[in-house]
Amino acid sequence: MHRVSRRAALCALAFSTFLSSAAFAEMATAPAPSAVTAMTSAERLAQAEAKRPKNESFVLENGLQVVVLPDHRAPVVTQMVWYRAGSADEQPGVSGIAHFLEHLMFKGTTTHPAGVYSNAVSDIGGEENAFTSYDYTAYYQQVPSQSLEQMMAFEADRMENLVLSDEAVLPERNVILEERRQRIDNDPGSQLQEAVQATMYQNSHYGIPIIGWRHEMEKLSKDDAIAWYDKFYTPNNATLIVAGDVTTEQVRDLAEKTFGTVKRRAESEDRAALRPTEPEPLAARTVTLTDARVTQPTLQRAYLTPSDTTAEPGEAEALDVLADVLGGGTTSRLYRALVVDQAIAAGVGAYNSGTALKEGQFGVYGTPRGGGDIAAIETAIDAEIAKLLKDGITPEELERAKNRVRKQVVYERDSQTALARRYGAAISTGRTIADVDSYPDRIEKVTVETVAAVARKYLQPKRSVTGYLLPAPPTDTRS
């Protein structure tokens, strides 16, 4: 039921870009005699946005921020509760406690025994889940809109009345240890990713795995979980996102009735100020992992960048466009060069991971075709990056990338859960509703010059960590 939602998972080779081609299909040939010309994709997006119900926000007296994202196309609603508490907020020695408490939040309250909540969601044909990241933990349900009050009451209840006992905590600790074994310890690709993160962030807490280090997970206790719950699971440290077939007035009334009675248990802290900051790197670093289970070599490289929250104005959007130009699909530079022209790669791509309270990262990755030479992949990637740093990108590449980024926005806004996640993640990492709403406008302002500037500023070897996943060399069995 519960899964670790990892910002660093964007390093994985399964990085996907969602496209919604229908929203931006090319308009037909020549303009009509009236001289009315075809709208650009940006203009269409603006026109579609003008027709959408207005997003609104308010704050309850206990400090809970509530965001309403109306969508009346179907009688369905998505509720998400976001706590500004993730693995990067953990103190030394208790790594994994944020994710552990995510599991324990399903163990029941003083009024609802374990299982009652989940069974109620299932009985009405709903869906629920939870996820933990470096900067937040979130819980959501998607249900018929008439069931929203019941879902709000359940979430408000476990925000205040969670009951934990050793009988519940200790078996669940075994569950998360098994989860780590399956997802990390038995997966060389995940082990490499974990090693790259730890090497990249030597001072920042982003170098500690969300799920935790095994030797510390083994010691997590009921007292650790309760202390985390009491410190962070308080309404003034949370955001409620409601997306779907609702009005602001309905949500306000229900929120006051349910969450409005939950008392503050602690005051929020300035998390960014409390966390250590990663210093400017001085030299390129490498990590090599060999494993007998590896059949396909892999290269993962990450560059230290600012997050969307800490970047200078315009940089975050330029990095998003840069990632698309460099490795965002079959027309990207890396794909054309390594997969099509040179035919040396089975897969290659790039990403910008900026949804974070402090540092971010820009990554590239590749796998050789047919178990080929990983060195050739690295050489070819380096050549494409060097070419981009020298010559920049073309206006045509810029417009293609902007269109793809806009299509991603359309996809997310066509999905309640994706939309709620975008707003929740942004707010939980120091941004605002206005920042999310204005993202397409900021993408429109990206130029070839700003893309070239961020590429030269951040794609420097000294800012990089390169990870190599290689098959173990054959064992010499001669006596």
C-alpha positions in Angstrom: 0.0 0.0 0.0 2.7 2.4 1.0 5.5 3.4 -1.3 8.6 5.6 -1.0 8.2 8.5 -3.5 11.8 9.5 -4.2 13.0 12.7 -5.8 16.2 10.8 -6.6 14.3 8.1 -8.4 14.3 10.4 -11.4 17.9 9.1 -11.8 16.4 5.7 -12.8 16.4 4.7 -16.4 12.6 4.6 -16.4 12.3 8.3 -16.5 9.2 9.2 -18.5 7.8 12.3 -20.1 4.0 12.4 -20.4 2.6 13.9 -23.6 -0.9 15.0 -24.3 -0.8 15.5 -28.1 -4.5 16.2 -28.5 -4.2 19.4 -26.6 -1.6 20.8 -28.9 -2.3 19.2 -32.3 -1.1 21.2 -35.2 -3.7 23.5 -36.6 -4.7 23.2 -40.3 -2.7 24.7 -43.1 -3.2 28.3 -44.2 -5.1 31.0 -42.3 -8.6 31.9 -43.4 -9.0 35.0 -45.7 -10.0 37.0 -42.6 -6.3 36.9 -41.6 -7.1 35.0 -38.4 -3.9 33.0 -37.7 -3.5 29.7 -35.8 -3.0 30.1 -32.1 0.3 29.0 -30.7 0.4 26.2 -28.1 1.1 28.8 -25.4 -2.0 30.8 -26.4 -4.1 27.6 -26.4 -2.9 26.8 -22.9 -3.8 30.4 -21.7 -7.2 30.1 -23.3 -7.8 26.7 -21.6 -6.7 28.1 -18.3 -9.1 31.0 -18.6 -12.0 28.6 -18.7 -10.9 26.6 -15.7 -12.5 27.2 -12.3 -10.3 29.4 -10.1 -8.0 27.7 -7.6 -8.4 29.1 -4.1 -6.7 28.8 -0.7 -7.5 29.7 2.9 -6.0 29.0 6.3 -7.9 27.6 9.3 -7.4 29.1 12.8 -5.2 26.2 13.8 -2.8 27.0 10.9 -3.9 24.3 8.4 -3.5 25.6 4.9 -6.3 24.4 2.5 -6.1 24.5 -1.3 -9.1 23.9 -3.5 -8.6 22.9 -7.1 -12.2 22.6 -8.6 -12.8 20.2 -11.5 -16.4 19.4 -12.2 -16.0 17.0 -15.1 -16.8 13.9 -12.9 -18.3 13.4 -9.4 -15.0 12.4 -8.0 -12.7 14.1 -5.5 -9.0 13.7 -4.5 -8.0 14.6 -0.9 -4.3 14.9 -0.1 -2.8 15.8 3.3 0.8 17.0 3.0 3.1 17.2 6.1 6.2 19.3 5.8 8.3 16.5 7.2 10.5 14.3 5.1 13.7 12.3 5.5 15.9 15.4 5.2 14.4 16.6 8.4 15.5 13.6 10.4 18.1 13.8 13.1 21.3 11.7 13.0 20.8 8.1 14.0 17.1 7.7 13.1 17.2 7.6 9.3 14.0 6.2 7.9 11.7 7.5 10.7 9.7 9.7 8.3 8.9 6.7 6.1 8.4 4.4 9.1 5.7 6.7 10.5 4.0 6.8 7.1 3.4 3.1 7.6 2.4 3.4 11.2 -0.3 6.1 10.3 -2.5 3.2 9.2 -2.4 1.4 12.6 -5.5 3.0 14.0 -6.6 5.8 16.3 -8.5 6.1 19.6 -11.8 6.0 17.7 -11.0 3.9 14.6 -9.1 0.6 15.0 -6.5 -0.4 12.4 -8.1 -1.3 9.0 -11.4 0.6 9.5 -10.2 3.6 7.5 -8.8 1.5 4.6 -11.9 -0.7 4.5 -14.1 2.4 4.3 -12.2 3.6 1.3 -12.3 0.2 -0.4 -16.1 -0.2 0.3 -16.9 2.9 -1.7 -14.7 2.0 -4.6 -12.0 4.5 -3.6 -8.3 4.5 -3.8 -5.8 5.5 -1.1 -2.0 5.6 -0.8 0.8 7.4 0.9 4.4 8.4 0.0 7.4 9.9 1.6 10.1 12.1 0.1 13.0 14.1 1.3 10.9 17.1 2.1 7.4 15.9 2.8 5.1 13.0 3.6 1.6 12.8 2.0 -1.5 10.8 2.3 -4.3 10.7 -0.3 -7.7 9.3 -1.1 -9.6 9.5 -4.4 -13.3 8.8 -3.7 -16.8 9.8 -4.9 -17.3 13.5 -4.0 -20.2 12.7 -1.6 -17.7 10.8 0.5 -15.3 13.7 1.1 -16.6 14.6 4.5 -15.9 11.0 5.7 -12.4 11.1 4.3 -11.7 14.5 5.9 -13.0 13.1 9.3 -10.7 10.1 9.0 -7.6 12.2 8.2 -8.3 14.7 10.9 -8.7 11.9 13.4 -5.3 10.4 12.6 -3.7 13.8 12.6 -4.5 14.0 16.3 -5.4 10.6 17.7 -2.9 8.1 16.4 -2.4 5.1 18.7 0.9 3.3 18.7 2.0 0.2 20.7 5.0 -2.1 20.5 2.7 -4.8 19.2 2.0 -2.6 16.2 5.4 -0.9 15.8 7.8 -3.8 15.9 6.2 -6.0 13.2 5.9 -2.9 11.0 9.6 -2.3 11.5 10.2 -5.7 10.0 8.0 -4.7 7.0 10.2 -1.6 6.2 13.4 -3.7 6.6 12.0 -6.2 4.1 11.0 -3.3 1.8 14.6 -2.0 1.9 15.9 -5.5 1.2 13.7 -5.9 -1.9 14.0 -2.3 -3.3 17.6 -1.5 -2.4 19.7 -4.3 -1.1 18.6 -6.8 -3.9 18.7 -4.3 -6.7 22.1 -3.2 -7.9 20.6 -0.2 -9.9 19.1 1.1 -6.7 22.3 0.6 -4.8 24.2 2.6 -7.4 21.6 5.4 -7.1 21.9 5.4 -3.4 25.7 5.6 -3.6 25.5 8.5 -6.2 23.2 10.4 -3.9 25.4 9.9 -0.8 28.5 11.0 -2.9 26.7 14.0 -4.3 25.3 15.3 -1.0 28.1 15.0 1.5 26.8 17.7 3.9 23.1 18.0 2.9 20.7 15.4 4.3 19.6 14.6 0.7 22.5 12.2 0.8 20.7 9.9 3.3 18.3 7.5 1.7 14.6 8.1 2.3 14.0 4.6 3.4 16.9 4.9 5.8 20.2 3.1 6.5 19.5 -0.5 7.5 21.6 -0.4 10.7 19.6 2.6 11.9 16.2 1.2 10.7 16.8 -1.9 12.9 16.8 0.3 16.0 13.7 2.5 15.3 11.3 2.4 18.2 7.8 3.4 19.2 9.3 6.4 21.1 11.0 7.6 17.9 7.8 7.4 16.0 5.8 9.2 18.6 8.4 12.0 18.9 8.3 12.5 15.1 4.5 12.4 15.0 4.2 15.0 17.9 6.7 17.3 16.3 5.5 17.4 12.7 2.0 16.0 12.4 0.3 19.2 13.5 -2.2 21.2 11.5 0.1 24.3 11.2 2.7 22.1 9.6 0.3 20.6 7.0 -1.4 21.5 3.8 -4.8 20.0 2.7 -5.3 19.8 -1.1 -8.8 19.0 -2.4 -9.1 18.6 -6.1 -12.3 17.6 -7.9 -16.0 18.1 -8.0 -16.2 20.6 -5.1 -16.5 24.3 -4.4 -14.4 26.4 -2.1 -17.5 27.0 0.1 -18.1 23.2 0.5 -14.5 22.5 1.3 -14.3 25.4 3.8 -17.4 24.2 5.7 -16.1 20.6 5.8 -12.6 21.6 6.7 -13.8 23.7 9.6 -16.0 20.8 10.8 -13.3 18.2 10.7 -9.8 19.5 10.7 -10.8 22.8 12.4 -11.1 21.0 15.7 -7.5 19.6 15.6 -5.2 21.4 18.1 -1.7 22.5 17.4 0.9 20.3 19.2 4.0 22.1 18.1 5.1 25.3 16.3 6.6 25.0 12.9 10.3 25.6 12.4 12.3 27.2 9.6 13.4 23.9 8.1 15.6 25.4 5.4 17.5 27.4 8.0 18.0 24.3 10.3 19.3 22.0 7.6 23.0 21.9 6.5 23.8 23.3 3.1 25.9 21.5 0.5 29.1 23.5 -0.2 30.3 24.3 -3.7 32.0 21.2 -5.0 35.7 21.4 -5.9 36.2 18.2 -8.0 34.4 15.7 -10.1 33.6 12.4 -8.2 33.0 8.9 -9.4 31.3 5.8 -7.9 31.8 2.3 -9.4 29.6 -0.6 -8.3 30.3 -4.1 -9.7 27.8 -6.9 -9.1 27.4 -10.4 -10.5 23.7 -9.8 -11.1 24.4 -7.0 -13.5 23.8 -7.9 -17.2 23.5 -4.4 -18.6 26.1 -1.8 -17.7 24.6 1.6 -16.7 26.0 5.1 -16.4 24.3 7.6 -14.1 25.6 11.2 -13.7 24.2 13.9 -11.5 25.2 17.6 -11.4 24.6 19.7 -8.3 22.1 22.5 -9.0 19.8 24.7 -7.1 16.2 23.6 -6.5 13.2 25.4 -7.9 12.9 27.2 -4.6 16.5 28.3 -4.3 17.4 29.0 -8.0 17.8 32.5 -9.3 14.8 33.8 -11.3 14.5 32.0 -14.6 17.1 29.3 -13.8 14.7 26.5 -12.8 12.6 26.9 -16.0 15.7 27.1 -18.1 17.0 23.8 -16.5 13.7 22.1 -17.3 14.0 23.2 -21.0 17.7 22.2 -21.1 16.8 18.7 -19.8 14.3 18.3 -22.6 16.6 19.5 -25.3 19.4 17.3 -24.1 17.6 14.1 -23.2 13.8 14.5 -23.2 12.7 12.1 -25.9 13.4 10.7 -29.4 14.2 14.1 -30.9 16.6 15.0 -28.1 20.3 15.4 -28.7 21.4 12.5 -26.7 18.9 10.1 -28.3 19.6 11.2 -31.8 23.4 11.0 -31.3 23.7 7.8 -29.2 20.7 5.7 -30.2 20.0 6.7 -33.8 23.3 8.0 -35.4 26.0 6.1 -33.5 23.7 3.1 -32.5 25.7 2.5 -29.4 23.0 3.1 -26.7 19.9 1.1 -25.8 18.6 4.0 -23.8 19.7 7.5 -22.8 18.1 10.6 -21.3 18.3 13.6 -19.1 16.2 15.1 -16.3 16.1 18.2 -14.0 15.0 17.4 -10.4 14.2 20.7 -8.8 11.3 20.0 -6.5 13.1 20.4 -3.2 13.5 22.8 -0.3 17.2 23.2 -0.8 19.5 21.6 -3.4 18.4 20.0 -6.6 20.2 18.0 -9.3 20.4 17.7 -13.1 21.1 14.2 -14.4 22.0 12.3 -17.5 22.0 8.5 -17.9 22.7 5.8 -20.5 23.0 2.1 -21.1 25.0 0.6 -24.0 23.4 -1.5 -26.7 23.9 -5.2 -26.4 26.1 -5.0 -23.3 28.6 -2.8 -25.1 31.2 -0.5 -23.7 30.1 2.0 -21.0 33.2 4.1 -21.8 31.9 4.8 -25.3 28.6 5.9 -23.8 30.3 8.3 -21.5 32.5 9.7 -24.2 29.5 10.3 -26.5 27.5 12.0 -23.7 30.5 14.2 -22.9 30.8 15.2 -26.5 27.2 16.2 -26.8 27.4 18.2 -23.5 30.6 19.9 -24.8 28.9 20.8 -28.1 25.9 22.3 -26.2 28.2 24.3 -23.9 30.1 25.6 -26.9 27.3 26.4 -29.4 24.1 26.5 -27.2 20.7 25.4 -28.6 18.8 26.4 -31.6 15.5 28.4 -31.6 13.8 25.3 -33.1 15.0 23.1 -30.3 13.8 25.8 -27.8 10.3 25.8 -29.2 10.0 22.0 -29.3 11.1 21.8 -25.7 8.7 24.5 -24.6 5.9 22.7 -26.3 6.7 19.4 -24.6 7.0 21.0 -21.2 3.6 22.7 -21.8 2.1 19.3 -22.8 3.3 17.9 -19.5 1.5 20.7 -17.7 -1.7 19.9 -19.6 -1.4 16.2 -18.7 -1.0 17.0 -15.0 -4.0 19.4 -15.1 -6.1 16.7 -16.7 -5.5 14.4 -13.7 -6.8 15.2 -10.3 -4.0 13.3 -8.5 -1.2 14.7 -10.7 -2.6 18.2 -10.2 -2.9 17.8 -6.5 0.6 16.4 -6.3 2.1 19.3 -8.2 0.5 21.9 -5.9 1.2 19.9 -2.8 4.9 19.2 -3.6 5.4 22.9 -4.5 3.9 24.2 -1.3 5.7 21.7 0.8 9.0 22.8 -0.6 8.6 26.6 -0.1 6.7 27.7 -3.1 3.2 29.1 -3.6 0.0 28.5 -5.5 1.0 31.5 -7.6 4.3 29.9 -8.5 2.6 26.8 -9.8 0.0 28.8 -11.7 2.6 31.0 -13.4 4.9 28.2 -14.4 3.7 28.1 -18.1 4.3 31.8 -18.3 7.8 31.5 -17.0 8.5 28.7 -19.4 7.4 31.0 -22.2 10.1 33.5 -21.2 12.9 31.0 -21.5 15.4 32.0 -24.3 18.2 30.2 -26.0 20.5 32.6 -24.0 19.1 31.6 -20.6 19.4 27.9 -21.5 23.0 28.4 -22.6 23.7 30.3 -19.4 22.4 27.6 -17.0 24.2 24.9 -19.0 27.5 26.6 -18.7 27.0 27.5 -15.0 25.9 24.1 -13.8 27.1 21.4 -16.2 30.6 21.7 -15.0 32.6 18.5 -14.3 33.5 19.7 -10.8 29.7 19.7 -10.0 29.2 16.1 -11.1 29.1 12.7 -9.6 29.3 9.8 -12.2 28.2 6.4 -11.2 29.1 3.2 -13.1 27.1 0.0 -12.7 29.2 -2.9 -14.1 29.0 -6.7 -14.2 31.4 -8.4 -11.8 34.5 -9.7 -13.6 34.6 -13.5 -14.1 35.9 -15.5 -11.2 39.0 -17.4 -11.9 38.1 -21.0 -11.0 41.5 -22.5 -11.9 43.1 -24.4 -9.1 
